[in-house]
Amino acid sequence: MAVSTSPETPIPVGEVSRLIGGWIDRLGAVWVEGQITQLSRRPGAGVVFLTLRDPSYDISVSVTCYRQVFDKVADVVSEGARVVVHAKPEWYAPRGQLSLRAAEIKPVGVGELLARLEQLKKSLAAEGLFAADRKKPLPFLPQLIGLVCGRASAAERDVLENARHRWPAVRFAVRNVPVQGVHAVPQVIGAVQELDALPEVDVIIVARGGGSVEDLLPFSDEQLIRAVGAAVTPVVSAIGHEPDTPLLDLVADLRASTPTDAAKKVVPDVGEELARIGQLRERAWRAIDGFVQREERGLAAALQRPCIQRPQRMVEDREEQVTALLERGRRTLGHLLDRADSELTHTLARVVALSPKATLERGYAVLQKPDGTAVRSPAEVGADEELRARVAEGEFRVRVDGPPGAAAPPA
């Protein structure tokens, strides 16, 4: 229950410790799982002291048990082992310290670990952490590679040597961390997050050599899996050997069977790339040479055509056609002109024959009144009337000298 206190009515430390102890006593016995990090078995002592740690959350608690309890599992339990403890929480009031009094200790077998990993695998897969569409592609040629591995480990040596053998100019940002034990998970997570925060790091390799299921257990930890899944930089898992499949392999953007395989998959081989460049250059040269040869053959064939060898022949052929058409046009026009001239001559002859002038040239004359009217009948003129007489060579005036009464009646 809550305790009523104030600055004026505080309670002593001993009372606080007693109250905490009372609350803890009411908790009762519980089953606790963890990893043994410290084990103290003093000769002749009837009590064994252990430290039980949760590697995922970096939390530890002290455990005590009677020797006869621990002796039942002494042959299979040591530091680093995972155990399940049935214990009663205890509060040591003088020091204000919480501990567990173990009544039974059971080692966690490989079968149980594998079953729990399978259950965790299904749970994380249902969340989509292992989905293929979340995988990020690796850069073709990373300028800076982040490497998370054990200090002076074979995995570190394999990655560095193979990568530099394939591409001597490659650079690494190495973070040495524990790769097994209780401190492995938080430090691997910290190293991955630190490298992920560096913009110059193009890819991160998490590498470790082979080991037992217990040794590789940190790389199946849920917190580490989620940290790798949240990374922006592509992550390569190179844990153990080919048969080893920690959950890190499933969430990583690329799985390598060994650290050496990781170096081969992340860093291109300079010799292979030079050979590929040489092949591409050869292909390009053959393609260009083939194109030039085809064009040369096409040009040679075009030059062999008569219109190219004698381009004036087209003009000459057209010149002959134009000359023939011109001659034909001239002949046709000549015939038309001759025919028109003949018709004009005949027409002119007929016109001349019918012309009054021709009649006058035969000796005839035309009499006209002063107003120009031709005289057609004697009755149209009167006595002494002056008329004009037109002949072939000109005209002259005449006067009518007719009998009386020959004049036309007055108008």
Stockholm file with secondary structure:
# STOCKHOLM 1.0

chainA/1-411         MAVSTSPETPIPVGEVSRLIGGWIDRLGAVWVEGQITQLSRRPGAGVVFLTLRDPSYDISVSVTCYRQVFDKVADVVSEGARVVVHAKPEWYAPRGQLSLRAAEIKPVGVGELLARLEQLKKSLAAEGLFAADRKKPLPFLPQLIGLVCGRASAAERDVLENARHRWPAVRFAVRNVPVQGVHAVPQVIGAVQELDALPEVDVIIVARGGGSVEDLLPFSDEQLIRAVGAAVTPVVSAIGHEPDTPLLDLVADLRASTPTDAAKKVVPDVGEELARIGQLRERAWRAIDGFVQREERGLAAALQRPCIQRPQRMVEDREEQVTALLERGRRTLGHLLDRADSELTHTLARVVALSPKATLERGYAVLQKPDGTAVRSPAEVGADEELRARVAEGEFRVRVDGPPGAAAPPA
#=GR chainA/1-411 SS CCCCCCSSSCCCHHHHHHHHHHHHHTTCCEEEEEEEEEEECCTTCSEEEEEEEETTTTEEEEEEEEHHHHHTTTTTCCTTCEEEEEEEEEEETTTTEEEEEEEEEEECCHHHHHHHHHHHHHHHHHHTTTCGGGCCCCCSSCSEEEEEECTTCHHHHHHHHHHHHHCTTCEEEEEECCCSSTTHHHHHHHHHHHHHTCTTCCEEEEEECCCCTTTTGGGGCHHHHHHHHTCSSCEEEEESSTTCCCTHHHHSSEECSSHHHHHHHHSCCHHHHHHHHHHHHHHHHHHHHHHHHHHHHHHHHHHTSHHHHCTHHHHHHHHHHHHHHHHHHHHHHHHHHHHHHHHHHHHHHHHHHHCHHHHHHTTCCEEECTTSCBCCSGGGCCTTCEEEEEETTEEEEEECCCCTTCSCCCC
#=GC SS_cons         CCCCCCSSSCCCHHHHHHHHHHHHHTTCCEEEEEEEEEEECCTTCSEEEEEEEETTTTEEEEEEEEHHHHHTTTTTCCTTCEEEEEEEEEEETTTTEEEEEEEEEEECCHHHHHHHHHHHHHHHHHHTTTCGGGCCCCCSSCSEEEEEECTTCHHHHHHHHHHHHHCTTCEEEEEECCCSSTTHHHHHHHHHHHHHTCTTCCEEEEEECCCCTTTTGGGGCHHHHHHHHTCSSCEEEEESSTTCCCTHHHHSSEECSSHHHHHHHHSCCHHHHHHHHHHHHHHHHHHHHHHHHHHHHHHHHHHTSHHHHCTHHHHHHHHHHHHHHHHHHHHHHHHHHHHHHHHHHHHHHHHHHHCHHHHHHTTCCEEECTTSCBCCSGGGCCTTCEEEEEETTEEEEEECCCCTTCSCCCC
//
